[in-house]
Amino acid sequence: MGTYRTAQLARIAGVHPNTVRLYEKLGFIPVAQRQLNGYRVFTELHLRQMLLARTALQIELLQRGLRKKIVCAVRLSAAGCYDEALVLAQGYLDGIEAERRNADEAVRIAQGILARPSEAARAPLRRAKAAQELGLTVETLRNWERNGLVSSMRGEGGCRVYAPQELRTLKVIRALRCAGYSLEAILRMLQQLSSDPGASMRDALDTPREDDDIVTVCDRLISSLEQAQRNACTVVGMLRGLRADYGSTGALSHEPASSARKGEGLPA
């Protein structure tokens, strides 16, 4: 079975050599054996684990503890605990699928809110009252205003109040934020629908502008969840392959379980 130096493993995995060292330090790949001269020696197991880690960590989903779950799965796999890793990876996949349903449902709810006419006869609500009615904090409403998502006007006594149209907008923002859409994505969507009422809300939420300097996962939540789901399915398959090939010998072995059963021996 072939072995690799750090630079060779990095080149095949498409990363910098420092990333290989970092992954070893973080427990994402097994600790490599060293030659007498101190050079690390990596095996096919390290390569497969490296590719698994890269696939698992490509999409950085933080909500509902998803990131923590897949990181734990990668470390368990590196330690040879493939059954436990599979349980976590499947839970991660289930969580992503739930988040996708939440994201789609939030869009449907927001579309339904916008489709309803605003209650024109309703009196404007003060900020504190609006926050109470929506189950939000006053600071949250201030933050949404500071980011340009909604505006308020001055009522009697100089208090900030929200007209019926703004209250409807607040409900739309709340629905989308609960599903994990970023403020930037929601602002982009509101601006696009303002200039083109017939535009697709889903597309607007998932398409960053060309002049956006930094694009996060939640700025493209729908696409990110779809990619994360594909990656998670791949990770589950990779874990099953690792378990089949190395499950009986453990991650510290550098030969597949099939070779060990044939009596080919393990490194000292």
C-alpha positions in Angstrom: 0.0 0.0 0.0 1.3 3.4 -0.9 2.5 6.0 1.6 2.7 9.8 1.3 4.7 12.7 2.6 2.9 15.7 3.9 3.3 17.7 0.6 2.1 14.7 -1.4 -1.0 14.2 0.7 -1.7 17.9 0.6 -1.4 18.0 -3.2 -3.8 15.1 -3.7 -6.3 16.5 -1.2 -6.1 20.0 -2.7 -4.9 21.7 0.4 -1.8 23.5 1.8 0.6 21.3 3.7 -0.1 23.3 6.8 -3.7 22.2 6.5 -2.6 18.6 6.8 -0.6 19.4 9.9 -3.6 21.4 11.3 -6.0 18.5 10.7 -3.7 16.1 12.5 -3.4 18.5 15.4 -7.2 18.9 15.6 -7.8 15.2 15.4 -9.5 15.2 12.0 -7.0 12.6 10.7 -5.1 10.0 12.6 -1.7 10.9 13.9 0.9 9.9 11.4 3.9 7.7 12.1 7.3 9.3 11.7 10.5 8.1 10.1 13.8 8.2 12.0 14.5 11.6 10.4 11.2 13.0 11.8 9.2 13.1 8.5 5.6 12.2 8.7 4.4 9.1 6.8 0.8 9.1 5.7 -1.1 6.1 4.3 -4.2 5.5 2.2 -6.3 5.7 5.4 -5.0 9.2 6.1 -5.9 10.2 2.5 -9.4 8.8 2.8 -9.9 10.4 6.2 -8.6 13.7 4.8 -11.0 13.7 1.9 -13.9 12.8 4.3 -13.0 15.8 6.6 -12.8 18.1 3.6 -16.2 17.0 2.4 -17.8 17.1 5.8 -16.5 20.6 6.7 -17.0 22.3 3.4 -20.3 24.0 4.3 -20.1 25.7 7.7 -23.6 25.4 9.1 -23.8 26.7 12.6 -27.5 26.6 13.4 -29.0 23.9 15.7 -25.5 22.6 16.6 -25.0 21.1 13.1 -21.3 22.2 12.9 -20.5 20.7 16.2 -22.2 17.4 15.3 -20.2 16.9 12.0 -16.9 17.9 13.6 -17.5 15.3 16.3 -18.2 12.7 13.5 -15.0 13.5 11.7 -13.0 13.1 14.9 -14.7 9.9 15.8 -13.9 8.6 12.3 -10.2 9.6 12.7 -10.1 7.6 15.9 -11.5 4.5 14.2 -15.0 4.8 15.9 -16.9 4.4 12.7 -20.2 3.2 14.1 -20.4 6.2 16.4 -19.3 8.5 13.6 -22.1 7.1 11.4 -24.7 7.8 14.0 -23.6 11.4 14.2 -23.3 11.8 10.5 -26.8 10.5 10.0 -28.1 12.9 12.6 -26.3 15.7 10.8 -28.0 14.7 7.6 -31.4 14.5 9.3 -30.7 18.0 10.8 -29.9 19.4 7.4 -33.1 18.0 5.9 -35.1 19.6 8.7 -33.4 22.9 8.1 -34.2 22.7 4.4 -37.9 22.1 5.2 -37.8 25.1 7.6 -36.2 27.3 4.9 -38.8 26.4 2.4 -41.7 26.8 4.8 -40.4 30.2 5.9 -40.5 31.3 2.3 -44.1 30.1 1.9 -45.1 31.9 5.1 -43.5 35.1 4.0 -45.1 34.9 0.6 -48.5 34.4 2.3 -47.9 37.4 4.5 -47.0 39.6 1.6 -50.0 38.3 -0.4 -52.4 39.6 2.3 -53.3 43.2 2.2 -52.0 45.2 5.1 -54.6 46.3 7.7 -54.9 49.8 6.5 -57.4 50.8 9.2 -55.2 49.6 12.0 -53.6 52.3 14.1 -49.7 52.4 14.1 -48.1 50.6 17.0 -45.3 51.9 19.2 -42.1 50.0 19.0 -42.4 48.4 22.4 -46.0 47.3 21.6 -45.0 46.0 18.2 -42.1 44.0 19.7 -44.5 42.5 22.3 -47.0 41.5 19.6 -44.4 39.9 17.5 -42.6 38.1 20.3 -39.4 40.0 19.7 -37.2 42.4 21.7 -37.1 46.2 21.2 -33.4 45.9 20.4 -34.1 43.4 17.7 -36.4 45.9 16.0 -33.8 48.6 16.4 -31.2 46.3 14.8 -33.5 45.6 11.8 -34.0 49.3 11.3 -30.2 50.0 11.6 -29.7 47.5 8.9 -32.3 49.1 6.6 -34.8 46.2 6.6 -37.7 48.3 8.0 -38.4 51.9 8.9 -40.5 53.6 11.5 -42.0 57.0 11.8 -42.4 59.4 14.7 -45.8 59.3 16.4 -47.3 61.5 19.0 -44.7 62.5 21.6 -41.9 61.6 19.3 -42.1 57.9 19.9 -41.2 55.5 17.1 -44.3 53.8 15.6 -44.9 51.2 12.9 -47.6 51.6 10.3 -49.6 48.5 9.2 -47.3 48.1 6.1 -44.2 48.1 8.3 -45.8 45.6 10.7 -46.4 43.3 7.8 -42.7 43.7 6.8 -41.7 42.9 10.3 -43.7 39.6 10.2 -41.9 38.6 7.0 -38.5 39.3 8.5 -39.3 37.4 11.6 -40.4 34.3 9.6 -37.3 34.3 7.5 -34.9 35.0 10.4 -36.4 32.1 12.4 -35.4 29.8 9.5 -31.8 31.2 9.5 -31.8 33.6 6.6 -29.2 36.4 7.0 -30.2 40.0 7.4 -28.3 40.7 4.1 -30.3 38.1 2.2 -33.6 39.4 3.6 -32.6 43.0 2.8 -31.7 42.0 -0.7 -35.0 40.2 -1.1 -37.1 43.2 0.2 -35.3 45.6 -2.1 -35.8 43.4 -5.1 -39.5 42.9 -4.4 -39.9 46.6 -3.9 -38.6 47.3 -7.4 -40.1 44.2 -9.0 -43.1 42.8 -7.1 -43.2 39.8 -9.4 -39.7 38.7 -8.6 -39.1 35.3 -7.0 -38.6 35.6 -3.3 -36.8 32.3 -3.2 -34.3 33.4 -5.9 -33.8 36.8 -4.3 -33.0 35.2 -1.0 -30.5 32.9 -2.6 -28.6 35.2 -5.0 -26.0 37.5 -3.6 -25.3 40.7 -5.5 -22.1 40.9 -7.5 -20.8 43.8 -5.4 -21.2 41.9 -2.1 -17.7 41.8 -0.6 -18.4 38.9 1.8 -20.9 36.2 1.2 -21.7 33.9 4.1 -23.6 30.5 4.2 -26.8 32.2 5.4 -26.6 34.7 2.5 -27.2 31.7 0.2 -29.0 29.5 2.7 -31.0 27.4 0.3 -28.1 26.6 -1.9 -25.8 26.0 1.1 -28.3 23.5 2.6 -28.7 21.7 -0.7 -24.9 21.4 -1.0 -24.5 20.4 2.6 -27.1 17.7 2.1 -25.2 16.3 -0.9 -22.0 16.4 1.1 -23.6 14.7 4.1 -24.8 11.8 1.9 -21.3 11.5 0.5 -19.8 11.5 4.0 -22.1 8.7 5.2 -21.0 6.6 2.2 -17.4 7.3 2.9 -17.8 6.3 6.5 -19.4 3.1 5.5 -16.5 2.4 3.3 -13.9 3.1 6.0 -15.8 0.9 8.4 -15.8 -1.9 5.9 -12.1 -1.6 5.2 -10.7 -0.6 8.5 -13.4 -1.2 11.1 -11.9 -4.3 12.7 -8.3 -2.9 12.9 -9.0 0.6 14.1 -7.8 4.0 12.8 -4.2 3.5 14.2 -3.7 0.7 11.7 -2.4 1.6 8.3 -3.7 -1.5 6.5 -7.3 -2.3 5.5 -9.1 -4.8 7.6 -9.2 -7.2 4.6 -5.4 -7.2 4.4 -5.1 -7.8 8.1 -7.4 -10.8 7.9 -5.2 -12.3 5.2 -2.2 -12.2 7.6 -0.2 -9.6 5.7 0.8 -8.1 9.0 0.5 -4.6 10.5 3.3 -2.1 11.0 5.1 -2.2 14.3 
